[in-house]
Structure formats: structure tokens, C-alpha cells
Amino acid sequence: MINKDENTIAILIHDLARQLRVMIDAKVEPYSLTRLKWQTLGILDRKDGISQAELAERLDLDRSAVGRLLERMEKRGFIRRLRDKEDRRIVRVYIEDNVRPLLDDLEKISDEVRDQALKNLSDEEEKQLVGLLLKIKSSL
């Protein structure tokens, strides 16, 4: 008999997220990255020059936590922060050019993790899963 507590949707999603975090952490560790730094670089790769405030919103972190994160990343040479030329209150975040090759490696890692997670699903099942997850997300 199936233990109902172990198969609730919330528990399954939580367990899946935890397993993905562990897998990602193991794969980015050789690059001296954390999952959060990887996520930050991914956001910047898609929108270089994003404001620090918008980055905080996308990461779902408070501004002071993002400020500390970016300070560490800046010291490591991953990013640079510059004041907006038109509105000096805004701080924009940019990826350093020397980090661009690393982004290719991180994209490969992302593909590997996704492929591993979805390897037992058909293309149709993957589409259904995405559709169902989006439906759940939109109702929350």
C-alpha cells in the first residue's frame, strides 16, 4: 500500500527540488560556485546590465542579501557593478568578459541535469509535465 504522506504533491515537489539542488551543487562545485552564484550568472547571461533591485526580485532575495552576494562575486571577478548613467540611485550588474567561457560550461551542466531528470519521460510526457506544473504555479 502506498504511504499517502510520502506521495503528496507538495512532498514530491519538495523532494525533487532537493535532489536537483544536490545534483547541481555537485556539478558546479569544481568551478568554486554555489547554486545561487550559478543562478545569478544565468540571469545576467540573459539580461546583462540588470538592476540590482530587479536581480533581487528574480532571485527572490532581499536587497541586502543580494548586495552581499554581488560583493563576493565582484571580489572573485565574476561581475562588476556600475551606477546607472541616467539615474545614479540604480546599480546595474554586468558579467565580466573573462566569465563568458564559464557560461558555456554552466549551460552544458544545465543541459546534463535537465536530461538526467527527464530521461525516463517521453517528449509527450515532458510537455504534459510542464503544462501541469505551469497550471499548478498559476493557481498559487
Buried (B, 14 or more C-beta within 10 A) or exposed (E): EEEEEEEEEEEEEEEEEEEBEEBBEEBBEEBEBBBBBBBBBBBBBEEEEBBBEBBBEBBEBEEEEBBEBBEEBBEEEBBBBEEEEEEEEBBBBBBBEEBEEBBEEBEEBBEEBEEEBBEEEEEEEEEEEEEEEEEEEEEE
